[in-house]
């Protein structure tokens, strides 16, 4: 397999020792197009149909390290017109760099809501089991 090849594969992803997700149907990607995280793309390189392997992808080659600049705080009063003040663990919509983005509510205290705009898997090591089904 080389850049530009179309790869069909199945995967199972484990994060922090717990199953996170798996493909419900085979995925088709074009190698080198950036359709999957870089570490997974690197692991797929050179694999042939029928081959399986485990790929441990560090944060730097996955969704990146946690970026402290993506931690934001807003007054709780900003949420009163919506569905009420959110609770920790909820996902809310907010603005990051002028664009709408999803954030996880980290805490609600002192009249402020702390939100994390990092991707949910930022800072996590990704443990993939992959099986290549076809290469064109």
Phi, psi and omega in degrees: 000142179218171180308136181094346177289147174267125184244133176247127183208161172251156177211158169228131183247129176244136179228131181055036177078005181239140176303132182252308177197163174214161181290130176274340174215154179303145175266144174243124176228161172259119182302130178089002183266354179078022181284340177231168181300148185306320182295324177289319178300317178298319181295326180286334181303131176085352179283151180245159177307136181093344180281147175230153174197164174259135179233117176265117185248115179288160181310322183297337179248010177246248181261011176087166176287165176292129181259109181303334180292344179267010174263120184236157177228138179227154175296139179301331181298338179293342183261354187295332180279344182274234182260027182092176181289127181290163179252153177307137180097340178289157174255133179233160175266140179210188179246133174229121182053039176082359180244151177290134180215155176272145178222149175266132177284123182269315181202159174228112182202149176057031179076013181233150176246118178268129183234148179245114179268003176295152173303147182305331181259011176298140179079000183257144170275130183259128181248103183259139163252119183238148177222120180277128180260330180194155177222129177233000000 
